[in-house]
Amino acid sequence: MTLQTIPLAEVPKFDETTDVLVIGLGAAGVSAAIEARRAGAEVLVLERASAGGGSTALSGGFIYLGGGTRVQKLNGIEDTADDMGKYLQAMSPDAAPAKVKLYAESSVSHFDWLEANAARFDDRFYPHKHYEHSSAESLAWTGNEMVWPFREQAKPAPRGHKMPGKDDKHVGVGETGGGGQVMMEGLIATAEKLGARIVCDANARQLVVDLAGKVVGLKYSVFGEDRFVKANKGVIIATGGFGMNPEMVDKYCPDFGNETIGKLGTGFIQGVGHQLGESAGAAFEHMDGYFITSPFYPPESLLKAILVNKDGKRFVAEDSYHSRSTAACMKQPDRIAYLIADSAIFERCEFPHELIDAWETVEEMEVGLSLPKGSLVKTLADYNTHAPKGEDPEFHKHSKWVQPLTQGPFAAINCTFGTSPIMGFTLGGMKTNEQGQVLTAAGRAIAGLYAAGACASNLAYDSMGYSTGTCIGESTFFGRQCGIHAAAGG
């Protein structure tokens, strides 16, 4: 459905007026509301659901932060804003350098802001490799920092900071009581304490624009009653992604529409913010981008295994962050991938990947998996030639995860697309500048219009370059920029 803006002259009357209007009460929206109120602006927040929190409240509450945060320093982790910025830019080379620089240089102060406005992070460090650890430690490795070539482009450091869950224990993704819910409860309480007015069950319909094209208000409905609100200083769109909108998924990233991919988030991530922005002339970026994962680790020992495709060939460093390895599996012929382990390292996957079978010899495994004759034998022979020295000249897997695979029987774990649970969310959105102003295709800022969160394009835009915590990090940070700038009147 294509939305249209409403000319200011056609608004019969405004039912209410505010300085800054925020559409959406997730991580980006509440952060914008807090900063706008602190800047002295009157703030109205409209939330489509019956309560705030958005998709962030269903998450584990990881935020990607670095440069020397309190928790990093407590655990003896040396990190700089420069290294953090180099890493983020290497992972997302098409991200605007000015945004990456601003986020990295502001990361420590943003960490402090989150602790002051939401909840205190746990002081401890979780040193193991995990897709989302279940214990309460805050700091963890949540990206490709130790993966080649990124470990040579920036000094590696753990930068995933997890909010504590209820009763100081973490709750799984999609469950209540996790760190994401704790964070959102804290931020919403702060926004309310500062005097932001919140209206739930409010469905955004159309933006209102004046003759000059400036966004000056919104038509929305509450339980079927249409209302108009005037925004004197700015409208901030923070409505989340579009993963629950089949038409938009089919149009922009059809691969993500595959029915075997579980869509993470609330049922309200229907892309309404994207549609509102487009009606006012917003340009989109990376709309074909999405996060997807089906991690084969933990246990960590399986990182010492090798991933091969239907031709019996390796295709990725197995110590890659789980969304990177999952995305690499999806790119293989017929999306077929097998994780090959010997008896010395084999353990059952924590994630429900299928154990296909085990064979006494590699030759028997080739036959059992219908791989080309001699292909896996050569792949393993090449790998085992260098593995005793902790070397992997083909994909440069970190020496910590390299050892010869020689002890039969040999097991094959199915990493083929669709054979185990796959989860993901969309990453593309409106093009914005560092202040969160929405831009046209020509790069012009649309007066009065801002966007942040999953409806805007900022740092991360695909699974190959994603690090856990980036979305909540950029949502809260650039949400804050929107609130500050909008309160100042643009």
N, C-alpha and C positions, 0 to 999 in steps of 0.2 A: 504494500500500500504506500502510495506517495503522498506525503503530507504537504500542505500549503501553509504559508504564513498568513496571518490576518492583518490587513492594513489597520493602522491605529484609528483612522477615521471611521472604520466599520465596527469598532467596539461600542456596543450600546451604552455600557457604563462599567466602570471598574468597581468590583465588590470590595476590594481591599488594595492597599498600597504598602510597599516595603522598599527599603533601599536595595537589598541584595536578596534575590530569589534563588534558592538552591533546589534543584530537582533531583531527589535521591538522597537517602540517608544511609548509605554505606560508608566505606572507609574514606572515599574522596569527598563525599558530600558533607559528612560531619566535620572533617578537617577544615573544609572551606567555611563552614558555619562558625566554627570556633574562632578562626582568624578574623573573619569579617566582623564578628561581635567585638572582639578585642580591639579592633580598629575603630569601634564606635558606630558601626552601621547597624541599622535595624535589619533583622534577618528572619525570613520565612523559609522553612524547609518543607517540601512536599514529598511524601513517601508513598509509593504505590501499594506496598504491603500494609498489613495492619500493625506492624511494628518495624522499627529500624533495625539495621544490622547488615542487610544485604548478604551477598555471597561470602563476604569476609567473615561473618559470624558463624559460617559453617566450616571454616578452615581451621588449620592447626595454629594459625597466628604467627607465621614466620614473616620477618621483615628483613630485607637485605640491606645491611648497614655496615659501615666500616670506617677506616681512616683513623682508628684509635678510640673506639668507644670505651665506656667504663668497663664493660664486661671483657672486652679484648685485653685491656691493660691489666685487669685483675688476674687474667690467666696467662700473662706473659706473652701475649700475641702482639707482635710488632706489625703495624699496618699504617699506611699513609693514604691520604686522599688521592695523591698522584697514582699510586699503584691500583687503587680501587677504580679510578677513572680509566686507566689503561685497560684493566681487565674488562670492564663493562663495554668499552668501545670495541675491544677485540671480539667480544661475544656478539655484539650487535653493531656491526660496522656502519649500517645505514642510519643508526640513531643520530639525532642532531648533536654534534659535539658540544654545543653550548649547554644543552640539557644535561648531558652526561657530566660535564665539568661542574655545573651548578649542584647537581645531586651529590656527587662525590665530595665536593668541598663543604657541603652543608650536612653531610651524613652524621657527624658527631652531634651537632646541635639538634638535628632531627631526632636522633636517639634520645637526647635529653628531653625534647619536647614530648615525645611519646610517653616517657616515664612520668613526666609531670602531669600529663593530661589523660592518661589511660591507666597504666599499672606498671609496677616495677618489674624489670626483667630478673630472672634467676641469675645468680652470680657465676654459675658453673659452666664448664665446657664439656661437650660430648664429642670425643675425638674419633669415633668410629664412622664407617661409611654406611649410611642408611638413607632411605628415601624420605622418611619422616619418623624420627625416633620417638618412642613412646614414653620416655622418662622426662623429668622436669628441667633438665639442664637447658639453659638458653642458647648458648653459642654452639654452632655446629658448622661443619662443611656442607654447603648446600648448592654447590655449582661445579664448574669445570676448572677451578683454580689450580689444581694439581695436574691437570691433563695437558699433554703436549698439543699444540705449541704454546698454549696460553701461559703455562708455568714459566716460559722463557720470556714472555712479553710483559709480564708484571709479577712482582714478588707475590707468591701465593699467601693467602690468609683466610681463615674461616670468617665468614661475614653473615651467616644466617643467624638471626636473633629471634628466638621463639618466645612469645608471650606465655606466661604460665597458665595452665588450665585451672579449672575449679579444684579447690583443695590441693593445690600444688601438684597436680598430676595431669598429664596430657590426655586428651580424649581424641579419638580418631576423626579423620576428615568426614564431614557430613553429619557428625554427631554434635549434640549440644554439650556445652560445658568446656569446650576446647579453648585454646588461647585466642582464637579469633573472636569468640563470643565475649571473653573477658575483656579484650581490647575494645570491642565495640560498645559494651556496656559502660566502660570507663569514659570513652570519648563522648558518647551520647549524654551521659550524666554531666560532663563538663559543659557541653553545648547548652543544655537546659539550664544549668546553674548560671551561665553567662547571659541567659535571656533570649536565646534563639527560640522562635515559635515553631512548633512542629505539627503538621497536619498529616495524618496517615490515611490510608485508603483513598489517596488522591491520585487521579489518573491524568497525566499530562497529555494535552490534546494538540494544541497549536501555539506557536510563538507569535507574538504581536510585534510588528515592526513599524517604525515611523516612515515618513517620506524619504528620509535619507538612508533608509535601510538599517538603522540602528534597532537592535532588539530591545524592546521596552516593556515587555510583559508576556503573559501566558494565559491561554485558556485551558482550564482543567476541570475535571468533574469529580465529585464526591458522592457516591451512591446514586449516580444518575443525574445529579444536579450540576449544571454547568456554572462555572464561576470564572471571572476574569480578575487577574491580579496585575497591578502595575509595579514594575521594578525601576526605581529611579536611577540606580547606579549599575546594575548588571544582573544577568541571568547566568547561573552556573549549572551546566548539565553534568550530572554524575549518576547516570542511570545504569551503569554496568554494561556487560557485553551483549551479544546477540545469539548466543548458543542455543537458546530455546525457541528461536524463530526459524522454522524449517525453510521458509522462502528466502530469507536473507542468507542462511547458511548455503543453500543451493546456489544462490547467485554469486556469493563472494568466496566461499571456501568449501566446495562440494565434497572434497575428501573428508572433511570433518563431519559431514552429514551421515557417514556410514553408521548404520544402526548398531554396530558392535561397539561403538565408542560411547561410553557413558558421559553425559554432559554434566559437568560440575557447576553448581550454583543454584540460585533460587529459580523458581518458575517464572519470575518477572524479568529475567534478562532476555527481553524480546527485541532489543535494538531500537526502542522508541527514542532514545537519546540521539542515536545516529540519524534517525529519520527527522527529528526536530532540527538537528544541525544542518542536514542536507537541504532542508526547506529554506534555510536562511543563507545558503551558498557555501556551506562548509565543504572543504576537500577532505578526502579520506586517504589514509596511509595503511599499508600492510593489511588490507582486509582479507587477504588469503592466509594470514598467519594465525597459528593456533598452538597452544600447548597441548601435548599429548604424552601419556606415560603408561608403561606397564613394566615396572622395574623387576629385574631378575635377581636383584640383591636387596637386602641381606638374605642369607649369610654372606659375610665378606669374602669367605673362601672362594665363592663362585666368581669373583672378579679375576681370579687366576685362570679361569676357563677361557675358551675362545669362542667367539661368535662366527658362524659360517653361514653362507647362503646356499641356495640349491645347487650351486656349482662347486660347493665344497671350499669356497674361498672366504677368507676374512675380509671385513669391510669397515671396521671401526675399532678404535681402542676400547677395550672392554671396561676400563676404569672410568669411562665417561659418565657424566651425570645422567641419571636415568631417563630423562626426556630426550637427551641427545642420542643415547643408544637406541631408544624406542623409535625415534624418528629415522635413524639410520636403518633399522630393520624394515620400516615401511617403504624405504626406497629400493629395497632389493627386488630382484625378479620374482614376480608372483607374490611378493611380500613374505617370502619364506625365509625363516632364520632358525638356526639351531645353536644352542649353547652346549659346547662339548667339554666335558669334565672327565678327569680320570678318578680312580678310587681314592687317591690321596687327598683330593680337595672337595669331593662331592658331598653336598648336604642338600636337603630339601629346601626349595625356595620358600621364603616367608610369604611372598605373593603367590597366588595359586596357579603357577605355571605347571603344565603337564610334563611329567617324566615319561618320555616316549618308551624308552627301553634301555637296556645295557647290553653290551657285547664284549666278548673276551678280547677281540682284536679290532683294530681300526679298519681292516679290510672287511670284516663282517659288518661293522657299522655302516660303511659305505653302501653295502648292498641293502641293509635294513632301511636306510634313509633314502634310497634311490639316488645317490650322488654319483657323478661320473666316476668311472673306474680310475683309481689312482689319485683322485683329486684331494681327498682328505688325507691320504697317506702323505702326499707331498706337502700339504699345508702344515700338518703336524711336524713333519720332519724338518721343515724350514724353521718353524717356531722353536722346536727343541734344540736346534743347532746353537741358538744364541741364548736360550733361556737359562742354562746353567750359570751364565755370567750376569743374569738379571737384565739382559738386554732384549729389546724388541725393535730392531731396525725398521720393520715395516710400518708399525703404527705407534711406536715410541710409548707403549704402555709403561707406567711408572714401575720402577724396579721392585717396589713393594709388592706388586701384584703379578710378578713374572716368576714362574718356576716351570721346569719341564713337566709335560703331561705324558707320562710313560707307564704308569701303573694301571694295568687292567684290573677289573673290567672298566670299559669306558661308557659313560652315560650321555644321553642326548636329552636335553630339556627343550621343549618346544617354545620358541619365541616368535613363531609365525603369527602374523596379524590375525586377530579374531579367535585365537585359541586360548587366550587368557583375558581377564578383565582389562579393559583399556579405558582410561578416563582423560578428560581434557576440557579446555575452555578456549574461547576466542580471544585474540589479542589485538585485532585491527580496530582502528577508530578514527576520529576526527584529527586532522592535522592542527597542531597548536604550537605556540611559541613557549618560551620559558615561563612566562607569566600565566600561561593557561588560556590565553586568548585564542579563539578559534580562527583559523586562517582559511582563505579561499584558495583555489588552485593557483592563483597568481601570487600568493603569499601575503595578501592584504588581510589585516586583522578585521574581523567583523565586529563593529562597534557594539558594545553591550553584551557580547556573548563569550562565555568561557566553558571549558570542558576539562574534566579530569577523571581518572579511573579507567575502567575497561572500555568506556565509550570514546576514549581519546588515545592517540598513539604517542607514546613517550619513549621508553627505554627498550623493553623486550618486545619482540615481534615474531619469534618462531621457537620451536622446540630445540633446535640445534644450539641456540644461544641463550636459552633460559636458565636462570638460577632461582631456586626456591626462595621466595620472599620478595622478588622483584616487583610483583604486581601490587602487593600491599604497600611496599615501600614507595613506589612511584605514585600510587593512588593517594596516600596520605600526604606525601610531600608536595606534589603538584596541586592537590586539592587546597593545601595551605596557600600556595602561590595565587591560585584563583581568588580565594577569599581576601587576601591582602590587597591584590590589585583591583578587584571589583569594588571593595569598600572605599578605595581612593578615587573611584569614579572613572577608572580606565585611564 
